[in-house]
Amino acid sequence: MDLLGELRSRKLLAIVRADGAETALACVQTLVEAGVTALEVSLTTPGGVEAIATARSQYDPDILIGAGTVVTPEQADQVAAARADFTVTPAITRGAHRSVELGLPLLCGALTPTEVVAALDLGATAVKIFPAKVYGPGYFTELRAPLPDAPLIAVGGVDAQSAPKYLAAGALAVGVGSPLLGDAGTGGSLSELSIRASRFRTELNV
């Protein structure tokens, strides 16, 4: 799978954090039905590994199901066994190193130019600029001046209004958590989640 190509085409990576596996799966189902086809389930979700395994068994391979907040080597091993399509880390964690060892595509968290280069040197498929909101879309333009080929994903505080600006500044995709999920991860309205998903897709033209 060409994960970079897929993310560049889909533009939106939904980040699911929930109060349990059942709620996470309900959010995943709602998002998929709303046309969002790249998702990560954060391991801050109780039962997150089980939710990933269940989702991966329920959906066709063209629905990308990744594991987020992979911090430890053990977590990387667990999500690999759950057949996650990729891992996402908040920083250059031991889980990031283990993901590369396992051959799992890695979206590695970084913020500074030094960290971006270190993540790519580690073997990351793409670098998750987190938290993107700290410096905003203009930061991506600045990063890409010395690093024009660096595949960057904007994550952290990206909402429907700012998402297209990150893409215009050079991000290949945006990862969106709470501005998309709202309270759906804690039992809130799934119909409202669907509406937000449609708005993001409209803003990103996907």
NUGURO-162014 format. One line per field, with one value per residue (C-alpha): x, y, z; residue number from 1. Coordinates in nm, 2 decimals. Layout:
<pts>
px: (X, ...)
py: (Y, ...)
pz: (Z, ...)
resi: (NUM, ...)
</pts>
This chain:
<pts>
px: (0.00, 0.12, 0.02, 0.15, -0.04, -0.36, -0.34, -0.26, -0.57, -0.80, -0.67, -0.85, -0.74, -1.00, -0.86, -1.09, -1.05, -1.33, -1.43, -1.43, -1.40, -1.78, -1.80, -1.49, -1.64, -1.97, -1.77, -1.57, -1.89, -2.05, -1.74, -1.70, -2.07, -2.01, -1.73, -1.42, -1.20, -0.88, -0.90, -0.68, -0.80, -0.60, -0.46, -0.57, -0.91, -0.97, -0.98, -0.83, -0.63, -0.94, -1.14, -0.87, -0.88, -1.25, -1.27, -1.00, -1.20, -1.52, -1.41, -1.26, -0.89, -0.96, -1.08, -0.75, -0.75, -0.44, -0.33, -0.27, -0.07, 0.17, 0.43, 0.58, 0.73, 0.47, 0.19, 0.35, 0.36, -0.01, -0.14, 0.07, -0.10, -0.44, -0.35, -0.34, -0.25, -0.02, 0.09, 0.09, 0.30, 0.30, 0.68, 0.98, 0.88, 1.02, 0.69, 0.80, 1.13, 0.95, 0.70, 0.98, 1.14, 0.81, 0.77, 0.46, 0.41, 0.48, 0.33, 0.58, 0.51, 0.75, 0.74, 1.09, 1.30, 1.55, 1.27, 1.13, 1.46, 1.52, 1.18, 1.25, 1.60, 1.43, 1.22, 0.89, 0.66, 0.54, 0.59, 0.29, 0.35, 0.20, 0.06, 0.01, -0.20, 0.09, 0.24, -0.04, -0.04, 0.24, 0.48, 0.44, 0.55, 0.86, 0.94, 0.90, 1.15, 1.46, 1.27, 1.07, 1.03, 0.93, 0.58, 0.40, 0.06, -0.10, -0.24, -0.35, -0.62, -0.70, -1.07, -1.28, -1.20, -0.82, -0.78, -0.77, -0.51, -0.27, -0.31, -0.24, 0.07, 0.21, 0.06, -0.03, -0.32, -0.47, -0.54, -0.84, -0.96, -1.19, -1.30, -1.44, -1.53, -1.69, -1.86, -1.93, -1.63, -1.81, -2.16, -2.26, -2.47, -2.35, -2.57, -2.39, -2.06, -2.18, -2.27, -1.92, -1.76, -1.96, -1.85, -1.48, -1.52, -1.68, -1.41, -1.14, -1.32, -1.31)
py: (0.00, 0.35, 0.51, 0.85, 0.85, 0.73, 1.01, 1.27, 1.16, 1.13, 1.44, 1.38, 1.14, 1.11, 1.06, 0.86, 0.89, 0.74, 0.62, 0.26, 0.02, 0.01, 0.38, 0.40, 0.14, 0.34, 0.65, 0.46, 0.32, 0.67, 0.82, 0.55, 0.58, 0.96, 0.89, 0.92, 0.64, 0.70, 0.67, 0.61, 0.48, 0.63, 0.39, 0.63, 0.47, 0.18, -0.13, 0.06, -0.24, -0.46, -0.18, -0.17, -0.55, -0.55, -0.26, -0.41, -0.73, -0.55, -0.32, -0.37, -0.30, 0.03, 0.16, 0.25, 0.17, 0.29, 0.30, 0.63, 0.73, 0.44, 0.51, 0.18, -0.11, -0.34, -0.12, -0.14, -0.52, -0.53, -0.31, -0.51, -0.82, -0.64, -0.57, -0.20, -0.04, 0.21, 0.36, 0.72, 0.86, 1.19, 1.21, 1.00, 0.73, 0.38, 0.27, 0.47, 0.28, -0.06, 0.03, 0.08, -0.25, -0.43, -0.27, -0.08, 0.25, 0.52, 0.87, 1.01, 1.31, 1.60, 1.98, 2.14, 2.10, 1.89, 1.66, 1.64, 1.53, 1.28, 1.13, 1.09, 0.95, 0.69, 0.57, 0.74, 0.73, 1.08, 1.33, 1.44, 1.81, 1.83, 2.04, 2.22, 2.49, 2.63, 2.79, 2.76, 2.69, 2.94, 2.71, 2.45, 2.69, 2.77, 2.40, 2.31, 2.58, 2.38, 2.04, 2.05, 1.68, 1.61, 1.46, 1.65, 1.60, 1.87, 1.75, 1.93, 2.21, 2.17, 2.26, 2.27, 2.63, 2.60, 2.25, 2.38, 2.64, 2.36, 2.18, 2.50, 2.55, 2.21, 1.95, 1.64, 1.57, 1.68, 1.47, 1.58, 1.47, 1.67, 1.93, 1.64, 1.39, 1.65, 1.46, 1.15, 0.97, 1.00, 0.90, 1.22, 1.25, 1.03, 1.22, 1.54, 1.36, 1.27, 1.63, 1.75, 1.48, 1.61, 1.96, 1.86, 1.67, 1.97, 2.21, 1.97, 1.88, 1.51)
pz: (0.00, -0.09, 0.24, 0.13, -0.19, -0.01, 0.25, -0.01, -0.20, 0.10, 0.27, 0.60, 0.87, 1.15, 1.50, 1.72, 2.10, 2.30, 2.64, 2.53, 2.24, 2.17, 2.15, 1.93, 1.69, 1.67, 1.58, 1.32, 1.17, 1.15, 0.99, 0.73, 0.64, 0.61, 0.36, 0.58, 0.47, 0.67, 1.05, 1.35, 1.69, 1.97, 2.23, 2.49, 2.43, 2.68, 2.47, 2.17, 2.04, 2.04, 1.86, 1.59, 1.55, 1.52, 1.28, 1.07, 1.04, 0.96, 0.68, 0.34, 0.30, 0.12, 0.46, 0.63, 1.01, 1.20, 1.56, 1.73, 2.04, 2.00, 2.27, 2.38, 2.19, 2.34, 2.20, 1.86, 1.88, 1.99, 1.71, 1.46, 1.58, 1.55, 1.18, 1.20, 0.87, 1.02, 1.35, 1.47, 1.75, 1.94, 1.92, 1.84, 2.09, 2.15, 1.99, 1.68, 1.66, 1.71, 1.44, 1.19, 1.30, 1.24, 0.90, 1.00, 0.82, 1.07, 1.10, 1.35, 1.57, 1.56, 1.57, 1.51, 1.20, 1.40, 1.50, 1.15, 1.01, 1.30, 1.23, 0.86, 0.94, 1.17, 0.87, 0.92, 0.62, 0.70, 0.98, 1.19, 1.28, 1.63, 1.77, 1.44, 1.59, 1.78, 1.47, 1.22, 0.84, 0.77, 0.96, 0.70, 0.43, 0.63, 0.70, 0.33, 0.22, 0.35, 0.35, 0.02, 0.00, 0.36, 0.38, 0.65, 0.81, 1.02, 1.35, 1.66, 1.67, 1.30, 1.23, 0.92, 0.85, 0.89, 0.73, 0.37, 0.47, 0.59, 0.26, 0.07, 0.28, 0.19, 0.43, 0.24, 0.48, 0.80, 1.11, 1.31, 1.65, 1.88, 1.61, 1.42, 1.70, 1.93, 2.22, 2.01, 2.17, 2.51, 2.39, 2.22, 1.90, 1.61, 1.37, 1.46, 1.41, 1.06, 0.99, 1.10, 0.88, 0.58, 0.65, 0.67, 0.34, 0.18, 0.30, 0.17, -0.15, -0.09)
resi: (1, 2, 3, 4, 5, 6, 7, 8, 9, 10, 11, 12, 13, 14, 15, 16, 17, 18, 19, 20, 21, 22, 23, 24, 25, 26, 27, 28, 29, 30, 31, 32, 33, 34, 35, 36, 37, 38, 39, 40, 41, 42, 43, 44, 45, 46, 47, 48, 49, 50, 51, 52, 53, 54, 55, 56, 57, 58, 59, 60, 61, 62, 63, 64, 65, 66, 67, 68, 69, 70, 71, 72, 73, 74, 75, 76, 77, 78, 79, 80, 81, 82, 83, 84, 85, 86, 87, 88, 89, 90, 91, 92, 93, 94, 95, 96, 97, 98, 99, 100, 101, 102, 103, 104, 105, 106, 107, 108, 109, 110, 111, 112, 113, 114, 115, 116, 117, 118, 119, 120, 121, 122, 123, 124, 125, 126, 127, 128, 129, 130, 131, 132, 133, 134, 135, 136, 137, 138, 139, 140, 141, 142, 143, 144, 145, 146, 147, 148, 149, 150, 151, 152, 153, 154, 155, 156, 157, 158, 159, 160, 161, 162, 163, 164, 165, 166, 167, 168, 169, 170, 171, 172, 173, 174, 175, 176, 177, 178, 179, 180, 181, 182, 183, 184, 185, 186, 187, 188, 189, 190, 191, 192, 193, 194, 195, 196, 197, 198, 199, 200, 201, 202, 203, 204, 205, 206)
</pts>
